[in-house]
């Protein structure tokens, strides 16, 4: 047991040294642990045949989604390439093609209904940040008081994916909501949404649960998550005429290719395209 814990600790350290996020670290270590538990032995004693058998088990018995399969594949590749220094063991790691699914997007009316149903100043502020500024849920949870710049009407997003800090707009309505939340809750410490323990941030699951409950009360039957609000933010800006490059900067995407996915999401652009059928004589 001690040897397995040391291996997990070393893997965590290797991931941290490469700047991986806390969520990625925990996901990779969890995948490696499940691999070891499946075979009942330490990964040190396992090789390519056992890796292949485990991946087949994921596909054939657990029937994991392609995206989840690729997380397991990446975790095992990191484990053997970096932590165990056995890259030859996993030289031909398979990956599954992930089908493109259009994300769920709320209408502006549905967003208004959702906000109207949220009575908690805290969750209302968090939801408005996710939609009004297009923040990821982790970025919402890690927002600090000093990140709010009311003079320039900007939000400084520091806890961004892969460390890509950015500035996003701070709408007057969002600022008023944040001030109202501050007056009521008076959060201690530097984090705007602190967790139960000093120095920690709010659990991302709390905003998800609050959203689901509010959506049910508002009669919204779509399957929602905090990321739905980010998708809605991007889609609504695109429909309003925001150019892709500006949207890329606001979302913090490293590649314009990621931002271009919203061209597939926005149905408002489709009716404006003339069918070639209408041009026939």
Order of alpha helices (4+ residues) and beta strands (2+ residues): alpha-alpha-alpha-alpha-alpha-alpha-alpha-beta-beta-beta-alpha-alpha-alpha-alpha-alpha-alpha
